[in-house]
């Protein structure tokens, strides 16, 4: 199975990962692009949906209530903190754009009800993880501190030529509280645009063993298995990451064969 998908930029909503049509059973993703003065109506039905503003601004109305303008940046590389509109299940969202806007639409089926929420830049937590050469800046946009019930979403910026998510990690076994079953998607962009990275994913039994060259507007699905990412030297690597499963949050385990790297990281941070 090919776990990589490519988005061809176009106006309107483009689903890229749909339950029943991809390898995932609990997570969906698409891109919404609107031009000046265009609008789009999005019914959430039985899903909670997070609209992450990649570039541009848009006005959001949910079930008749106006939540105002959301979005502050012209590019993901302009600011490491996105703004987001969260919509619960059974909600009709109207999106109006006064200018060009590109939105990542992230969703998962939920049973619980909630209320809409605008997530501003000041609400987003940003941290630096790892050490060179496996260093990245990560932001946390949607998590258990928001109104979301299952989604966890953030953004990662990899220092050129560095790795991210190393040692390789996975979240496909119910072994709480250390590891939970969580599906995940990475959506990539690069600066300059012709840049690329390599996304690795594998399972201990060898059933999955892939290394994809990923370019701008490509995504990789992770139904299970270990995964880690590296960006090409000279290029800024960005990826939006989204997760959903039975347990909201970060419940994962590292590949024990490479766990020693994590120990080295701790020593370097203390030195």
N, C-alpha and C positions, 0 to 999 in steps of 0.2 A: 504494500500500500504506500502511496505517496502522501506524506504528511505535510508537504509544502503546498501552499496556494499562492497565486499571484493576483493582485488587484490591478485592473486596468482602469485608470482614472476616468470617471464619467459622472454626469449629473444624475441626481436622484440617489436612491438607496440601493446599494449592491450587497446582497448577502454573500459572505465568503465561507462561512462555516455554519451549517444548519444541522440540527439534530435529525438523524435519519439519513443525512446526505454526506456526512463526514465521519471521522473516526471517533468523535466525541458524543457522549450521551447526556451531558448536563451543562453544556456551555455553547453559546452561539456568538458570532461576531460578524459585523459588516461595516461598510463605510457609507456615510451619507455626505454628499456634496451638493451644495446649493449655490446659485449665483445671486446677484443683486436682486432683491425684491421677491425671490422665490420662497415658497413655503412647502412644508411636508407634514402630513398627519401620520402619526405612528401609534397604533393601538398596542398596548403591552400584553393584553390578554392574560395568560396565566404565568407571565414572566415578569421578573423585575429587570429593569433596563437602566444602564448607566450610559449617558451620552457624554463622552469625553471630547472636549473641544481641542482638536489638534492644531487648527489654525483658523483665524477669523472669529466672528461673534455671531450669536443668534439669540432671538427672543423665544422663551419657552412659556407655553401655556399648558396646564394639565387639568383636565376635567373642568375647564372654564375659568380656572384661576391663573392670573398672569404672574409669572415669577421673574419677569424682567430679562434683561440682557445678560448672557453668560459668555465668557471668553475674553481673553486679554492679550493674546499673543498672535503674531503673524506667522510664526513657525515654531515647531517644537524645539528648535535650536536657539530660539530667542530667550526662552525662559524654561527652567527645569520644573516649573510648577504649573500644571494645567488647571483649568476650571471645568466643572462637570455638573450636569443636571441628572439627578437620580429620580426615576419614576417607578413606583410600585406596580404590582399586578393590578389588573382591572382598571387601567388608566388610559385615557386618550390624550396623547401629547401632540400639540401643534407647535411646529418649529418655523419661525419666520426669520429670514436672513436679509439684513439691509445691504450686505455685500458678500463676497465669496467666503464660504465657510466649509471646512472639512471636519467631520465629526466621526469618531470611532463609536460604534454602537455595540455595547457589550450586554449580554443577557443570559439569564438562567431561569428555568422553571422554579417557582416557589409556591408553597402552600400558605405561608403567613402573609398577612396584610401589613402595609406600612403607609407612610405618607411621603409625598415628594420632598425633595431637598436640593437646594443650590449649594454646591461645594465650591467655595472660593479659594483663591490662591493661599490666603492666610490660614485656611483649614488644612492645607496639604503639608504633610511632614516630609522633610528631605534629609537623607543621611548619606554618608560616604561609607561604603562597605568594601572589605578586602584591603589588600595592599598591592602595590605594583609587583609583578605584572598581572595581577588579577583584581584590579581596582575598578570600581564603578560608583557613580552617584545614583541613588535610588530615591524615588518619591512614592509616597503612599497616599493615593487619592480616595479610594473607597475601601473601607474595612469595617470592623465591628463597631467603631466609634461613630459611624454614619448610620443612616436609616436602612441601609442594605441588610438583608437577612442571610444571603449566601455569597454574594460577590466580594472578591478582593481584587483591587486593581491598582496598578502603579506604573511608573515609567522608569526606565534605566538608561543611563548615559555611560558608555564605555570609553575610557581613556584610549586614544588611538593605539592600536597594536596590543591591547590588553585583553584578558579573558574576563568573563563575568559568570557568576554562579559556579565557581570552582572552590573546592572539589565538586564534581558532578553530584547532583542531588535528585531525589525522586520523592513522590508523594502518591503512592498507589496501593498502600497496604493500610488496613485499619488497625493501627497499633498505637492508639491514643494513650497518653497525651503527646507522644513523641512524633508519630507519623499518622497522617490521615489520608483518605482517598480524595484527591483533588485533581481535576482536569485543568489544563492550562493552555494558553495560546500566547505566542509572541508575534507582534506585528512590527516590522522593521522599517526604519528610514535612515538615510545616510547623508552626511555633509562632508565634502561635496557629493552631489547626488549620485555620481558614478561609483561611489564606494561600495564595499561589500563586506560581508562577514561569513563565518562558518558556524552553523548550528549543528551540534552533535547530539544524538539521542540513541540510547541503547538499553537493552535489558540484560540481566545477568545470564539468562538462558540463551541469549543470542538471537531470539526471535525478532527483535528489533535491533538494527545496527546501521544507523544512517548518519551521514555527514552531508548537510546541504549547504551549497553556496547560496547565501541569501542576499538579496538586493533590496533597494527601496520599494516599498509597497508590496512586500511579500510577507507571508506569515507561515508559522509552523505550529501544528497542533501536537499536544503531548497527551495522549490518552493514558500512557503509563511509561515507566522507565526513567533512567537517569538522563539528565540533560545538562549541557554547558555550552557557552557561547564565546567566540573570539572575534574581535574586530580587526580589519586590515590596518596596518600602519598608515598614518597620514590621513585617516578618515575618522570623523566622529560618528560613532555608532549609537543609534537610539532604538530602543524597542519598548512598546507598550506591552505590559504583561497583565493578563487577567486569569483569575482562577475561580473555580466553583466546585463545591462538593458537599458532603454531609457535614463537614466541620469548617466553619469560616475562619480563615487565618493561615498561619504558616506552621504547618505540621509536616515536617519532611525529614529525610535521613540522607546522609552523604554516602557515597560509594566507599565501603571500608577499605578498598584497595588503595584509595587516595586520601584517606583520612589524615595521614601524616602531614599533608599540606596545610590543613586547617590548624594543626598544632604549631607549625612553623609561623603561620599568620599571627597566632596569639603571642608567640615569642617576639616577633618583629614589632608588634604594637606596644609591647611592654618595654622594648629597648629604646 
